[in-house]
Amino acid sequence: MTVKVKICGVRTPAILAAAAGAGADYVGLMFFPKSPRNVGLDEAAALAAAARGRVRTVAVMVDPDDALVDAVVEQVRPDALQFHGSETPERVAAIKARTGLAVIKAIHVGEAADVARADASEDVDHILYDAQAKPGAPLPGGSGVALDWSVLAGARAPFALSGGLAPDNVAEAVRQTGAAMVDVSSGVETAPGVKDADLVTQFIAAARGAAPTNPKAS
């Protein structure tokens, strides 16, 4: 099964077009003011409208309140929601029931025990394993910090993988982990929040060409 690809933190029509043209499955629209990839509701709505029929959109939020969730769902009309903060399984389940949308939950992994806890407690459409942010880091993700792939050896399949991925290592990451989906942000940027169309295209091609040696994509 071919690995799915998500380009996260898309902010411009040009990068949206590059991702869609190269065959990305998802683009992530970030709603988190501290992030250099943050977009306003009007910007996001325009990007989502341009994406329809070309690539699916994921609204990425960090510990959002109901007002933000409702505004994003109503104005942007994303295909899925992603939660990248400290949301509890109960909170995520409540939002999923409230919106009726598919949900991705990011789990910040520092050791194998974090994977085991997530597998036992999360009831979502996709679990996304990301690297544990360094203490005091301003952002919960998108910093380029790499995840130790070996801790995912016992992870429940299928799962998505993020954390330090880039065009030059994504194929090996898929081969080693068997991830069903890969998610990249800073690894296709020339500066924080500034995506590069060539890097986006290279990343998607590298991910598509990878065949897991430990398949978990079925």
Z-matrix of the N, CA and C atoms (Angstrom, degrees):
N
C 1 1.468
C 2 1.519 1 109.10
N 3 1.321 2 116.96 1 131.64
C 4 1.457 3 121.39 2 -178.00
C 5 1.520 4 110.47 3 -70.37
N 6 1.315 5 116.52 4 135.87
C 7 1.461 6 120.55 5 179.13
C 8 1.522 7 110.27 6 -66.88
N 9 1.320 8 115.87 7 141.47
C 10 1.454 9 120.97 8 175.83
C 11 1.526 10 109.55 9 -87.26
N 12 1.327 11 115.88 10 153.80
C 13 1.462 12 120.88 11 -175.09
C 14 1.525 13 110.35 12 -128.44
N 15 1.330 14 115.37 13 133.43
C 16 1.461 15 121.89 14 174.38
C 17 1.524 16 108.78 15 -121.46
N 18 1.328 17 115.79 16 127.40
C 19 1.461 18 122.16 17 174.03
C 20 1.520 19 106.18 18 -101.32
N 21 1.321 20 116.85 19 112.45
C 22 1.461 21 121.04 20 -172.02
C 23 1.528 22 111.05 21 -100.59
N 24 1.321 23 114.57 22 150.93
C 25 1.456 24 119.51 23 178.40
C 26 1.510 25 113.98 24 77.95
N 27 1.333 26 116.77 25 32.52
C 28 1.470 27 121.16 26 178.05
C 29 1.526 28 108.96 27 -74.17
N 30 1.344 29 115.19 28 133.08
C 31 1.470 30 119.66 29 -176.01
C 32 1.518 31 113.82 30 -128.09
N 33 1.326 32 118.27 31 -11.08
C 34 1.459 33 120.02 32 -174.65
C 35 1.524 34 111.65 33 -130.76
N 36 1.338 35 117.12 34 152.46
C 37 1.462 36 119.88 35 176.45
C 38 1.522 37 112.87 36 -60.35
N 39 1.344 38 117.35 37 -32.88
C 40 1.462 39 119.99 38 -178.81
C 41 1.523 40 111.70 39 -65.13
N 42 1.324 41 116.98 40 -42.80
C 43 1.464 42 119.86 41 179.53
C 44 1.527 43 110.21 42 -72.77
N 45 1.308 44 117.46 43 -35.87
C 46 1.457 45 119.95 44 173.84
C 47 1.525 46 110.10 45 -58.00
N 48 1.330 47 116.43 46 -45.82
C 49 1.465 48 120.38 47 -179.76
C 50 1.518 49 111.09 48 -64.50
N 51 1.326 50 117.19 49 -39.46
C 52 1.468 51 120.55 50 179.27
C 53 1.520 52 110.71 51 -64.34
N 54 1.329 53 116.98 52 -44.18
C 55 1.463 54 120.92 53 -179.83
C 56 1.527 55 110.67 54 -64.44
N 57 1.330 56 116.68 55 -46.30
C 58 1.458 57 120.15 56 179.77
C 59 1.523 58 111.03 57 -64.25
N 60 1.327 59 116.36 58 -42.57
C 61 1.458 60 120.28 59 -178.38
C 62 1.514 61 113.31 60 -65.71
N 63 1.342 62 116.66 61 -30.62
C 64 1.460 63 120.94 62 -179.96
C 65 1.521 64 112.32 63 -86.04
N 66 1.326 65 116.91 64 -5.42
C 67 1.460 66 119.67 65 174.99
C 68 1.512 67 116.23 66 98.06
N 69 1.325 68 118.46 67 21.39
C 70 1.464 69 119.86 68 175.83
C 71 1.523 70 109.89 69 -60.63
N 72 1.316 71 115.98 70 147.48
C 73 1.461 72 121.03 71 176.91
C 74 1.520 73 111.78 72 -86.24
N 75 1.340 74 116.08 73 -34.17
C 76 1.457 75 122.08 74 -177.35
C 77 1.522 76 110.27 75 -139.91
N 78 1.327 77 115.43 76 150.65
C 79 1.457 78 121.64 77 164.34
C 80 1.519 79 107.73 78 -123.26
N 81 1.326 80 115.95 79 140.20
C 82 1.453 81 121.05 80 -179.21
C 83 1.511 82 111.08 81 -100.25
N 84 1.330 83 116.32 82 133.15
C 85 1.458 84 123.29 83 176.10
C 86 1.520 85 107.31 84 -110.17
N 87 1.335 86 116.79 85 120.79
C 88 1.462 87 121.87 86 -169.45
C 89 1.529 88 111.50 87 -93.76
N 90 1.334 89 114.62 88 127.60
C 91 1.462 90 121.12 89 175.86
C 92 1.530 91 108.56 90 -117.65
N 93 1.311 92 115.22 91 78.94
C 94 1.469 93 121.66 92 -178.22
C 95 1.522 94 106.92 93 -155.38
N 96 1.332 95 118.67 94 102.80
C 97 1.471 96 121.76 95 -171.77
C 98 1.524 97 115.55 96 -54.80
N 99 1.340 98 118.03 97 -27.39
C 100 1.460 99 119.52 98 -179.54
C 101 1.528 100 112.93 99 -74.97
N 102 1.321 101 116.75 100 -13.78
C 103 1.462 102 120.19 101 -176.31
C 104 1.521 103 110.88 102 -86.42
N 105 1.348 104 117.46 103 141.18
C 106 1.468 105 119.79 104 173.76
C 107 1.523 106 112.27 105 -68.82
N 108 1.318 107 116.52 106 -7.00
C 109 1.472 108 121.65 107 179.89
C 110 1.526 109 112.06 108 -102.22
N 111 1.312 110 116.85 109 7.51
C 112 1.457 111 121.52 110 -177.51
C 113 1.527 112 111.30 111 -62.39
N 114 1.327 113 116.13 112 140.26
C 115 1.463 114 121.44 113 174.45
C 116 1.525 115 109.02 114 -126.58
N 117 1.318 116 115.74 115 149.53
C 118 1.453 117 121.06 116 174.89
C 119 1.515 118 110.37 117 -79.61
N 120 1.316 119 115.62 118 168.26
C 121 1.455 120 120.02 119 -177.48
C 122 1.526 121 111.98 120 -62.54
N 123 1.329 122 117.31 121 -40.80
C 124 1.462 123 119.81 122 -179.51
C 125 1.527 124 111.06 123 -66.14
N 126 1.356 125 116.36 124 -43.91
C 127 1.469 126 120.20 125 177.10
C 128 1.523 127 110.82 126 -59.30
N 129 1.329 128 114.69 127 -46.59
C 130 1.461 129 119.60 128 -177.43
C 131 1.521 130 111.75 129 -64.98
N 132 1.321 131 116.66 130 -39.09
C 133 1.462 132 119.98 131 179.60
C 134 1.530 133 110.55 132 -62.54
N 135 1.333 134 116.51 133 -40.13
C 136 1.469 135 120.00 134 178.96
C 137 1.526 136 110.77 135 -66.49
N 138 1.337 137 116.98 136 -42.23
C 139 1.456 138 120.27 137 178.42
C 140 1.526 139 111.14 138 -64.63
N 141 1.323 140 116.75 139 -42.78
C 142 1.461 141 120.28 140 -179.83
C 143 1.526 142 111.27 141 -64.22
N 144 1.324 143 116.20 142 -37.92
C 145 1.466 144 119.36 143 178.05
C 146 1.520 145 110.87 144 -64.37
N 147 1.341 146 115.99 145 -39.90
C 148 1.466 147 120.27 146 178.82
C 149 1.524 148 111.74 147 -68.93
N 150 1.334 149 116.60 148 -26.90
C 151 1.470 150 121.07 149 -176.89
C 152 1.522 151 113.02 150 -80.33
N 153 1.318 152 118.04 151 -24.25
C 154 1.468 153 120.63 152 -172.20
C 155 1.521 154 111.70 153 -58.54
N 156 1.313 155 114.55 154 130.16
C 157 1.447 156 120.86 155 -178.03
C 158 1.511 157 113.91 156 83.80
N 159 1.351 158 117.45 157 -4.21
C 160 1.461 159 121.79 158 -178.70
C 161 1.524 160 111.58 159 -118.73
N 162 1.327 161 116.86 160 -45.49
C 163 1.461 162 122.30 161 -178.86
C 164 1.522 163 107.63 162 -156.53
N 165 1.324 164 117.14 163 143.59
C 166 1.457 165 120.54 164 -178.20
C 167 1.532 166 111.38 165 -78.43
N 168 1.323 167 115.11 166 148.63
C 169 1.462 168 120.73 167 -177.47
C 170 1.523 169 110.96 168 -108.94
N 171 1.326 170 114.72 169 142.66
C 172 1.462 171 122.68 170 178.31
C 173 1.521 172 107.91 171 -124.09
N 174 1.310 173 117.34 172 123.32
C 175 1.461 174 121.95 173 175.12
C 176 1.522 175 108.53 174 -87.03
N 177 1.328 176 116.17 175 119.20
C 178 1.461 177 122.10 176 -175.74
C 179 1.527 178 109.23 177 -103.17
N 180 1.337 179 115.91 178 123.61
C 181 1.463 180 121.25 179 -177.74
C 182 1.531 181 110.54 180 -133.03
N 183 1.326 182 114.66 181 158.00
C 184 1.464 183 121.43 182 -179.00
C 185 1.527 184 108.22 183 -124.09
N 186 1.330 185 116.30 184 109.25
C 187 1.469 186 122.13 185 -179.75
C 188 1.528 187 112.05 186 47.50
N 189 1.331 188 117.92 187 53.27
C 190 1.473 189 119.60 188 -176.74
C 191 1.519 190 112.20 189 -75.81
N 192 1.343 191 115.57 190 153.05
C 193 1.457 192 118.92 191 170.60
C 194 1.527 193 108.69 192 -87.13
N 195 1.331 194 116.06 193 172.40
C 196 1.462 195 119.98 194 -177.13
C 197 1.521 196 112.03 195 -62.03
N 198 1.333 197 117.12 196 -33.67
C 199 1.458 198 120.14 197 -178.23
C 200 1.524 199 111.11 198 -62.62
N 201 1.337 200 117.26 199 -42.08
C 202 1.462 201 120.19 200 179.17
C 203 1.526 202 110.44 201 -68.48
N 204 1.311 203 116.35 202 -45.17
C 205 1.470 204 119.64 203 178.94
C 206 1.521 205 110.24 204 -56.50
N 207 1.323 206 116.85 205 -47.40
C 208 1.461 207 120.62 206 -177.56
C 209 1.527 208 111.31 207 -64.36
N 210 1.333 209 116.92 208 -41.11
C 211 1.459 210 120.70 209 -179.40
C 212 1.525 211 111.02 210 -64.92
N 213 1.329 212 116.30 211 -42.72
C 214 1.464 213 120.41 212 179.94
C 215 1.525 214 110.43 213 -64.42
N 216 1.318 215 116.56 214 -46.68
C 217 1.463 216 120.26 215 -178.10
C 218 1.526 217 110.68 216 -63.22
N 219 1.324 218 117.17 217 -42.70
C 220 1.462 219 121.01 218 -176.53
C 221 1.525 220 112.28 219 -72.31
N 222 1.345 221 116.96 220 -44.91
C 223 1.458 222 119.84 221 -172.17
C 224 1.527 223 113.73 222 -88.59
N 225 1.326 224 116.84 223 -35.98
C 226 1.465 225 120.88 224 -175.31
C 227 1.529 226 111.66 225 -93.01
N 228 1.310 227 116.34 226 -33.93
C 229 1.478 228 122.22 227 -178.69
C 230 1.534 229 111.78 228 56.81
N 231 1.329 230 116.83 229 55.42
C 232 1.471 231 119.46 230 179.50
C 233 1.518 232 111.10 231 -70.97
N 234 1.327 233 115.08 232 163.81
C 235 1.464 234 120.61 233 176.95
C 236 1.519 235 111.69 234 -81.75
N 237 1.330 236 117.10 235 -24.79
C 238 1.465 237 121.61 236 -177.57
C 239 1.519 238 109.21 237 -154.71
N 240 1.319 239 114.63 238 164.06
C 241 1.465 240 121.92 239 177.37
C 242 1.522 241 108.73 240 -118.63
N 243 1.334 242 115.64 241 142.68
C 244 1.468 243 120.48 242 175.39
C 245 1.514 244 108.73 243 -125.85
N 246 1.318 245 115.67 244 135.14
C 247 1.458 246 121.46 245 179.75
C 248 1.522 247 109.01 246 -116.00
N 249 1.327 248 114.97 247 125.55
C 250 1.463 249 120.20 248 -169.67
C 251 1.529 250 112.20 249 -122.21
N 252 1.322 251 116.86 250 20.14
C 253 1.453 252 120.01 251 -178.91
C 254 1.516 253 112.20 252 -113.72
N 255 1.322 254 115.48 253 -140.52
C 256 1.468 255 120.95 254 -177.48
C 257 1.529 256 111.24 255 -102.76
N 258 1.311 257 116.70 256 26.97
C 259 1.465 258 121.20 257 -179.05
C 260 1.538 259 110.80 258 -58.01
N 261 1.312 260 116.19 259 134.91
C 262 1.459 261 120.56 260 178.42
C 263 1.533 262 109.59 261 -78.85
N 264 1.335 263 117.12 262 160.16
C 265 1.465 264 118.64 263 174.95
C 266 1.521 265 112.88 264 -55.74
N 267 1.337 266 116.65 265 -35.45
C 268 1.456 267 120.57 266 -179.98
C 269 1.529 268 111.30 267 -66.96
N 270 1.335 269 116.08 268 -40.39
C 271 1.466 270 120.19 269 178.86
C 272 1.530 271 110.85 270 -65.98
N 273 1.316 272 116.46 271 -43.22
C 274 1.465 273 120.28 272 179.62
C 275 1.525 274 110.47 273 -63.99
N 276 1.331 275 116.85 274 -42.73
C 277 1.467 276 120.56 275 179.17
C 278 1.525 277 111.04 276 -62.71
N 279 1.334 278 116.93 277 -37.54
C 280 1.465 279 120.69 278 179.87
C 281 1.526 280 110.67 279 -66.30
N 282 1.332 281 117.01 280 -41.12
C 283 1.465 282 119.89 281 179.08
C 284 1.518 283 110.45 282 -68.40
N 285 1.320 284 116.94 283 -39.79
C 286 1.464 285 120.37 284 177.92
C 287 1.526 286 110.55 285 -59.79
N 288 1.334 287 116.32 286 -44.12
C 289 1.454 288 120.18 287 178.70
C 290 1.523 289 111.45 288 -67.36
N 291 1.330 290 116.23 289 -35.76
C 292 1.468 291 122.02 290 -178.43
C 293 1.518 292 111.89 291 -67.42
N 294 1.333 293 116.46 292 -39.27
C 295 1.461 294 120.72 293 -172.57
C 296 1.523 295 114.10 294 -100.31
N 297 1.319 296 116.76 295 -27.19
C 298 1.452 297 120.78 296 -176.16
C 299 1.516 298 113.76 297 74.87
N 300 1.331 299 117.60 298 13.43
C 301 1.456 300 121.32 299 -178.25
C 302 1.524 301 111.51 300 -99.27
N 303 1.327 302 114.99 301 156.55
C 304 1.465 303 120.16 302 172.99
C 305 1.525 304 109.53 303 -63.83
N 306 1.328 305 116.08 304 147.56
C 307 1.463 306 121.15 305 -174.81
C 308 1.523 307 110.75 306 -127.94
N 309 1.332 308 114.63 307 134.80
C 310 1.466 309 123.08 308 171.20
C 311 1.523 310 106.32 309 -111.06
N 312 1.325 311 118.37 310 131.40
C 313 1.467 312 121.29 311 176.86
C 314 1.518 313 109.29 312 -118.20
N 315 1.320 314 115.60 313 122.22
C 316 1.456 315 120.90 314 176.89
C 317 1.529 316 109.64 315 -80.90
N 318 1.317 317 115.52 316 133.27
C 319 1.462 318 123.12 317 176.75
C 320 1.516 319 107.49 318 -116.43
N 321 1.318 320 116.51 319 123.22
C 322 1.461 321 120.58 320 -178.75
C 323 1.529 322 108.76 321 -87.83
N 324 1.313 323 114.77 322 119.38
C 325 1.456 324 121.21 323 -169.99
C 326 1.522 325 111.32 324 -110.04
N 327 1.328 326 114.63 325 124.57
C 328 1.456 327 119.82 326 173.23
C 329 1.522 328 111.47 327 -112.10
N 330 1.342 329 116.09 328 -25.64
C 331 1.457 330 121.45 329 -179.23
C 332 1.525 331 109.21 330 -152.74
N 333 1.330 332 115.69 331 169.88
C 334 1.460 333 120.63 332 -175.91
C 335 1.521 334 112.14 333 -59.99
N 336 1.329 335 117.92 334 -30.36
C 337 1.457 336 120.67 335 -179.71
C 338 1.521 337 112.01 336 -62.20
N 339 1.334 338 116.74 337 -31.16
C 340 1.465 339 120.06 338 177.65
C 341 1.527 340 110.59 339 -64.79
N 342 1.321 341 116.74 340 -36.84
C 343 1.463 342 121.62 341 178.19
C 344 1.520 343 110.21 342 -66.41
N 345 1.316 344 116.46 343 -44.66
C 346 1.462 345 120.83 344 -179.16
C 347 1.521 346 111.43 345 -62.07
N 348 1.335 347 116.98 346 -41.93
C 349 1.463 348 120.19 347 179.13
C 350 1.523 349 111.18 348 -63.99
N 351 1.332 350 116.27 349 -41.05
C 352 1.460 351 120.18 350 179.93
C 353 1.519 352 111.10 351 -64.86
N 354 1.304 353 116.60 352 -43.96
C 355 1.460 354 120.79 353 -179.36
C 356 1.524 355 111.32 354 -60.46
N 357 1.330 356 116.03 355 -32.41
C 358 1.458 357 119.68 356 -176.02
C 359 1.522 358 112.92 357 -83.21
N 360 1.356 359 117.68 358 -21.28
C 361 1.457 360 118.62 359 -169.32
C 362 1.518 361 115.10 360 -117.55
N 363 1.305 362 118.93 361 -21.10
C 364 1.462 363 120.09 362 -172.91
C 365 1.529 364 111.66 363 -89.94
N 366 1.324 365 115.89 364 128.71
C 367 1.463 366 122.21 365 175.32
C 368 1.525 367 107.25 366 -121.13
N 369 1.328 368 115.65 367 80.34
C 370 1.464 369 122.35 368 -175.47
C 371 1.527 370 108.59 369 -132.91
N 372 1.332 371 115.62 370 174.74
C 373 1.459 372 119.25 371 179.93
C 374 1.523 373 111.62 372 -74.29
N 375 1.334 374 116.24 373 -37.29
C 376 1.460 375 120.91 374 178.62
C 377 1.523 376 109.32 375 -144.02
N 378 1.332 377 116.59 376 133.87
C 379 1.458 378 121.36 377 167.63
C 380 1.523 379 107.55 378 -96.36
N 381 1.326 380 115.77 379 131.79
C 382 1.460 381 122.68 380 178.04
C 383 1.523 382 108.26 381 -112.63
N 384 1.324 383 116.36 382 113.45
C 385 1.455 384 120.06 383 177.84
C 386 1.520 385 109.67 384 -87.12
N 387 1.325 386 115.58 385 123.75
C 388 1.462 387 122.74 386 -179.12
C 389 1.523 388 108.58 387 -126.20
N 390 1.321 389 115.82 388 160.71
C 391 1.463 390 120.38 389 179.55
C 392 1.526 391 110.73 390 -69.56
N 393 1.310 392 115.60 391 147.01
C 394 1.462 393 120.99 392 174.37
C 395 1.513 394 109.11 393 -67.66
N 396 1.331 395 117.21 394 126.71
C 397 1.460 396 120.81 395 179.07
C 398 1.528 397 110.03 396 -65.43
N 399 1.312 398 115.91 397 149.28
C 400 1.456 399 120.00 398 177.18
C 401 1.530 400 109.68 399 -67.58
N 402 1.340 401 117.98 400 148.12
C 403 1.465 402 120.26 401 179.91
C 404 1.531 403 111.22 402 -54.51
N 405 1.314 404 115.96 403 131.91
C 406 1.459 405 120.56 404 179.15
C 407 1.507 406 114.84 405 83.42
N 408 1.329 407 117.77 406 -0.31
C 409 1.467 408 120.65 407 179.92
C 410 1.525 409 109.68 408 -64.96
N 411 1.348 410 118.03 409 138.91
C 412 1.460 411 120.33 410 -177.13
C 413 1.515 412 114.42 411 -73.61
N 414 1.343 413 117.07 412 -18.78
C 415 1.458 414 121.03 413 -176.50
C 416 1.526 415 110.01 414 -123.10
N 417 1.340 416 117.55 415 144.82
C 418 1.464 417 120.14 416 177.87
C 419 1.516 418 113.42 417 -78.44
N 420 1.323 419 118.20 418 -11.46
C 421 1.463 420 121.82 419 -179.55
C 422 1.513 421 109.80 420 -163.38
N 423 1.341 422 115.60 421 -179.05
C 424 1.450 423 120.06 422 177.97
C 425 1.511 424 114.71 423 73.15
N 426 1.334 425 116.72 424 19.98
C 427 1.461 426 120.35 425 -176.80
C 428 1.522 427 112.79 426 -100.79
N 429 1.336 428 116.98 427 -5.17
C 430 1.460 429 120.13 428 -178.18
C 431 1.511 430 114.01 429 84.78
N 432 1.341 431 117.90 430 3.37
C 433 1.466 432 120.85 431 177.85
C 434 1.526 433 108.71 432 -69.25
N 435 1.321 434 116.35 433 129.90
C 436 1.463 435 120.83 434 -175.29
C 437 1.527 436 111.26 435 -83.67
N 438 1.310 437 114.93 436 144.80
C 439 1.458 438 122.39 437 173.77
C 440 1.518 439 109.29 438 -91.69
N 441 1.337 440 116.36 439 138.82
C 442 1.461 441 121.61 440 174.54
C 443 1.527 442 107.76 441 -73.71
N 444 1.329 443 116.57 442 103.70
C 445 1.460 444 120.94 443 -174.01
C 446 1.521 445 112.84 444 -60.90
N 447 1.318 446 117.86 445 -25.95
C 448 1.466 447 119.89 446 -175.17
C 449 1.529 448 112.36 447 -64.42
N 450 1.349 449 118.03 448 -25.01
C 451 1.463 450 119.66 449 -177.73
C 452 1.522 451 111.73 450 -72.69
N 453 1.330 452 117.24 451 -9.80
C 454 1.463 453 120.87 452 -179.13
C 455 1.530 454 112.78 453 -91.50
N 456 1.312 455 116.74 454 6.84
C 457 1.470 456 120.28 455 -175.22
C 458 1.524 457 112.29 456 -56.62
N 459 1.324 458 118.04 457 -34.44
C 460 1.454 459 120.17 458 -178.33
C 461 1.512 460 114.11 459 -104.16
N 462 1.331 461 117.88 460 14.46
C 463 1.464 462 121.02 461 -175.31
C 464 1.516 463 111.47 462 -68.69
N 465 1.321 464 115.32 463 146.34
C 466 1.463 465 121.60 464 177.61
C 467 1.526 466 109.58 465 -71.62
N 468 1.309 467 116.66 466 129.50
C 469 1.458 468 121.26 467 -178.96
C 470 1.535 469 109.94 468 -93.81
N 471 1.353 470 115.97 469 154.24
C 472 1.465 471 127.57 470 -6.10
C 473 1.526 472 111.26 471 -83.68
N 474 1.322 473 116.62 472 158.67
C 475 1.461 474 120.61 473 177.41
C 476 1.521 475 109.64 474 -143.47
N 477 1.322 476 114.66 475 165.19
C 478 1.461 477 121.96 476 176.82
C 479 1.526 478 108.63 477 -107.05
N 480 1.330 479 115.61 478 153.61
C 481 1.457 480 121.74 479 -175.37
C 482 1.515 481 110.44 480 -127.12
N 483 1.327 482 116.00 481 136.92
C 484 1.449 483 122.54 482 175.03
C 485 1.529 484 108.03 483 -141.36
N 486 1.322 485 116.16 484 -178.50
C 487 1.454 486 120.13 485 176.04
C 488 1.510 487 113.87 486 97.90
N 489 1.337 488 116.85 487 95.77
C 490 1.459 489 121.14 488 174.73
C 491 1.516 490 115.01 489 74.34
N 492 1.328 491 118.02 490 14.41
C 493 1.460 492 120.06 491 179.46
C 494 1.529 493 110.90 492 -78.88
N 495 1.328 494 115.83 493 148.97
C 496 1.463 495 123.04 494 -178.27
C 497 1.524 496 107.72 495 -156.85
N 498 1.339 497 118.06 496 169.78
C 499 1.460 498 119.07 497 -179.31
C 500 1.527 499 114.69 498 -56.10
N 501 1.340 500 117.02 499 -30.19
C 502 1.463 501 119.19 500 -174.94
C 503 1.523 502 114.28 501 -87.17
N 504 1.329 503 118.98 502 -5.55
C 505 1.470 504 118.61 503 179.47
C 506 1.522 505 114.63 504 -130.36
N 507 1.342 506 117.69 505 -5.37
C 508 1.459 507 118.73 506 -173.65
C 509 1.520 508 112.03 507 -66.70
N 510 1.320 509 118.59 508 -36.06
C 511 1.463 510 120.01 509 179.68
C 512 1.529 511 110.31 510 -63.43
N 513 1.323 512 116.61 511 -43.11
C 514 1.465 513 119.94 512 178.79
C 515 1.523 514 110.84 513 -66.21
N 516 1.328 515 117.42 514 -36.61
C 517 1.462 516 120.89 515 177.69
C 518 1.523 517 110.70 516 -61.36
N 519 1.318 518 116.89 517 -43.03
C 520 1.463 519 120.67 518 178.76
C 521 1.520 520 110.24 519 -66.12
N 522 1.318 521 117.07 520 -43.05
C 523 1.471 522 120.32 521 -179.75
C 524 1.527 523 111.61 522 -61.39
N 525 1.331 524 116.33 523 -41.34
C 526 1.458 525 119.49 524 -176.01
C 527 1.529 526 113.23 525 -77.56
N 528 1.318 527 117.35 526 -35.90
C 529 1.464 528 119.92 527 -172.68
C 530 1.519 529 114.18 528 -101.52
N 531 1.341 530 117.40 529 -24.54
C 532 1.453 531 119.94 530 -174.14
C 533 1.510 532 113.42 531 72.24
N 534 1.335 533 117.47 532 22.76
C 535 1.463 534 121.19 533 -179.35
C 536 1.524 535 111.06 534 -56.06
N 537 1.323 536 115.84 535 139.68
C 538 1.455 537 120.96 536 177.59
C 539 1.518 538 112.13 537 -82.94
N 540 1.350 539 115.97 538 -21.55
C 541 1.457 540 120.63 539 179.10
C 542 1.518 541 108.59 540 -146.53
N 543 1.320 542 116.19 541 144.83
C 544 1.470 543 121.41 542 174.72
C 545 1.517 544 108.53 543 -120.30
N 546 1.331 545 114.90 544 145.66
C 547 1.463 546 122.14 545 -173.05
C 548 1.523 547 107.46 546 -130.79
N 549 1.326 548 117.02 547 124.49
C 550 1.459 549 120.97 548 -176.90
C 551 1.518 550 110.34 549 -128.15
N 552 1.332 551 115.37 550 146.30
C 553 1.463 552 120.88 551 174.18
C 554 1.519 553 109.52 552 -135.29
N 555 1.337 554 117.07 553 -78.59
C 556 1.469 555 119.56 554 -176.44
C 557 1.524 556 112.72 555 -66.53
N 558 1.331 557 117.16 556 -23.40
C 559 1.470 558 120.08 557 -177.54
C 560 1.517 559 114.59 558 -69.80
N 561 1.338 560 117.37 559 -8.01
C 562 1.469 561 120.63 560 175.48
C 563 1.528 562 110.14 561 -122.23
N 564 1.349 563 115.62 562 32.58
C 565 1.458 564 121.61 563 -178.88
C 566 1.526 565 111.66 564 -120.58
N 567 1.317 566 115.07 565 151.50
C 568 1.468 567 121.43 566 173.77
C 569 1.515 568 111.22 567 -98.17
N 570 1.311 569 117.28 568 -14.28
C 571 1.461 570 125.59 569 175.45
C 572 1.514 571 106.38 570 -159.98
N 573 1.337 572 119.00 571 159.70
C 574 1.461 573 119.40 572 -178.45
C 575 1.529 574 112.53 573 -53.94
N 576 1.320 575 115.57 574 119.22
C 577 1.449 576 120.86 575 179.05
C 578 1.514 577 115.59 576 86.33
N 579 1.341 578 117.19 577 -3.75
C 580 1.470 579 121.18 578 -177.25
C 581 1.521 580 109.01 579 -108.11
N 582 1.315 581 116.98 580 97.69
C 583 1.457 582 121.65 581 -179.88
C 584 1.531 583 110.53 582 -76.27
N 585 1.340 584 115.64 583 150.21
C 586 1.459 585 122.93 584 177.79
C 587 1.523 586 108.32 585 -114.65
N 588 1.328 587 116.63 586 123.84
C 589 1.466 588 120.69 587 -175.38
C 590 1.519 589 112.12 588 -60.70
N 591 1.325 590 117.79 589 -38.56
C 592 1.466 591 120.01 590 179.95
C 593 1.526 592 110.87 591 -65.69
N 594 1.335 593 117.10 592 -41.60
C 595 1.460 594 120.03 593 178.82
C 596 1.522 595 111.22 594 -66.12
N 597 1.322 596 116.86 595 -37.87
C 598 1.465 597 120.52 596 176.33
C 599 1.527 598 110.04 597 -59.72
N 600 1.322 599 116.02 598 -47.15
C 601 1.467 600 120.42 599 -179.64
C 602 1.521 601 111.46 600 -63.55
N 603 1.340 602 116.66 601 -41.98
C 604 1.466 603 120.93 602 179.87
C 605 1.525 604 110.86 603 -64.44
N 606 1.330 605 116.30 604 -40.51
C 607 1.463 606 120.09 605 -179.44
C 608 1.526 607 110.54 606 -62.61
N 609 1.310 608 116.87 607 -47.32
C 610 1.461 609 120.54 608 -178.16
C 611 1.525 610 110.49 609 -62.63
N 612 1.333 611 117.02 610 -43.11
C 613 1.466 612 120.40 611 179.54
C 614 1.525 613 111.03 612 -62.81
N 615 1.333 614 117.34 613 -42.06
C 616 1.468 615 120.81 614 -179.83
C 617 1.517 616 111.29 615 -65.78
N 618 1.334 617 116.73 616 -41.87
C 619 1.463 618 120.01 617 179.32
C 620 1.525 619 111.23 618 -65.37
N 621 1.320 620 116.14 619 -42.22
C 622 1.458 621 120.75 620 -179.26
C 623 1.540 622 111.66 621 -64.31
N 624 1.314 623 116.42 622 -30.20
C 625 1.448 624 120.05 623 -177.18
C 626 1.524 625 114.43 624 -84.39
N 627 1.332 626 115.89 625 -3.89
C 628 1.459 627 120.18 626 -176.62
C 629 1.518 628 111.13 627 -84.84
N 630 1.321 629 116.19 628 139.23
C 631 1.469 630 121.68 629 174.53
C 632 1.519 631 107.99 630 -122.53
N 633 1.334 632 117.48 631 115.71
C 634 1.464 633 119.75 632 -175.95
C 635 1.522 634 112.91 633 -63.59
N 636 1.338 635 115.85 634 137.37
C 637 1.467 636 120.63 635 174.80
C 638 1.523 637 110.10 636 -85.94
N 639 1.337 638 116.16 637 -15.49
C 640 1.462 639 121.87 638 177.73
C 641 1.528 640 107.04 639 -126.02
N 642 1.338 641 118.55 640 69.80
C 643 1.461 642 121.74 641 -167.02
C 644 1.531 643 112.76 642 -59.77
N 645 1.337 644 115.13 643 130.19
C 646 1.465 645 121.61 644 174.22
C 647 1.525 646 109.34 645 -135.25
N 648 1.317 647 115.68 646 21.22
C 649 1.456 648 119.49 647 -175.07
C 650 1.508 649 113.77 648 -94.87
N 651 1.332 650 117.74 649 -1.17
C 652 1.461 651 119.27 650 -177.28
C 653 1.516 652 111.27 651 -91.82
